[in-house]
């Protein structure tokens, strides 16, 4: 009887896991390309990108952060050996305004869609 239960037990001890967590909507590259320093106002930026995730006051001006994150994770357990991998990538766009609410400059990195399932340890 033990001869049949041991292989069954070994099969039941193995497992795997795949997961994905997306936080906020990815940023739209076309909307970001429409930003024009010296021309756009804070209300124009809100119309193009929506409400910011964070606002930072900088003396006479302000900076707004737009961010979206995508994380993918994967795990595999074989008996007592396990491995886990996680890759989190983000879209970020900082926009800067002067004291009159006019866009002075901006910077963006758009990497949220590049996250991948990966596993290490094998």
C-alpha positions in Angstrom: 0.0 0.0 0.0 2.8 2.4 0.8 4.3 1.7 -2.6 1.2 3.3 -4.2 0.8 6.2 -1.7 4.3 7.5 -1.9 4.2 8.3 -5.7 0.8 9.9 -5.2 2.1 12.0 -2.3 5.1 13.2 -4.4 2.8 14.2 -7.2 0.6 16.3 -4.8 3.5 18.1 -3.3 4.4 19.9 -6.6 2.8 23.2 -7.5 3.3 26.3 -9.6 2.0 29.9 -9.5 1.5 32.6 -12.1 0.3 36.1 -11.1 0.0 39.6 -12.6 -0.8 42.8 -10.8 -1.5 46.0 -12.7 -1.8 49.2 -10.8 -3.4 52.2 -12.6 -3.9 52.5 -16.3 -0.8 52.5 -18.6 0.2 56.0 -19.7 -0.8 56.9 -23.3 2.4 57.8 -25.4 0.3 59.8 -27.8 -1.1 62.0 -25.0 2.4 62.5 -23.7 3.7 63.5 -27.1 1.1 66.3 -27.2 2.6 68.0 -24.2 4.2 71.3 -25.3 6.4 73.2 -22.7 5.6 76.9 -22.6 2.2 76.3 -24.2 0.2 73.8 -22.2 -1.4 74.7 -18.9 -2.1 72.5 -15.9 -5.7 72.1 -17.1 -4.5 71.0 -20.5 -2.3 68.3 -18.9 -5.2 67.1 -16.8 -7.3 66.9 -19.9 -4.6 64.8 -21.7 -3.4 62.6 -18.9 -6.1 62.7 -16.2 -5.5 63.3 -12.5 -1.9 62.9 -11.3 -0.9 60.2 -8.8 1.2 62.7 -6.8 1.7 66.5 -6.6 4.9 68.0 -5.2 5.1 71.7 -4.5 8.5 73.2 -5.5 8.8 76.8 -4.3 7.3 78.8 -7.1 6.2 75.8 -9.1 5.0 72.3 -8.9 5.7 68.8 -10.2 3.1 66.1 -11.0 3.8 62.4 -11.2 1.8 60.1 -13.4 2.6 56.4 -12.8 1.3 53.0 -13.7 2.9 49.7 -12.7 2.6 46.1 -14.0 4.2 43.2 -12.1 4.3 39.6 -13.2 5.4 36.8 -10.8 5.9 33.1 -11.2 6.8 30.3 -8.8 7.5 26.6 -9.0 7.8 24.1 -6.1 9.1 20.6 -6.5 8.9 18.6 -3.3 11.1 20.7 -1.0 12.9 22.9 -3.6 11.2 26.1 -4.8 11.9 29.0 -7.0 10.2 32.3 -7.4 10.6 35.2 -9.9 9.1 38.7 -10.0 9.4 41.4 -12.6 7.8 44.8 -11.9 8.0 47.6 -14.5 6.4 51.0 -14.5 5.3 53.9 -16.7 6.3 57.2 -15.2 5.8 60.8 -16.4 6.9 63.9 -14.4 5.5 67.2 -15.5 6.7 70.5 -14.1 4.8 73.8 -13.9 5.8 77.4 -13.1 4.0 79.6 -10.7 1.4 80.5 -13.4 0.5 76.8 -14.1 2.3 76.7 -17.4 4.2 73.5 -18.3 7.9 74.2 -18.2 9.2 70.6 -19.0 8.4 66.9 -18.6 10.1 63.5 -18.7 8.7 60.1 -19.3 9.7 56.4 -19.2 7.2 53.9 -20.6 8.1 50.4 -19.5 5.0 48.9 -17.8 4.2 46.7 -20.8 7.7 45.2 -20.8 7.3 43.1 -17.6 7.9 39.4 -18.1 7.3 36.2 -16.3 10.6 34.8 -15.1 11.9 32.3 -12.7 15.3 31.9 -11.1 17.1 29.2 -9.2 16.9 26.3 -11.7 
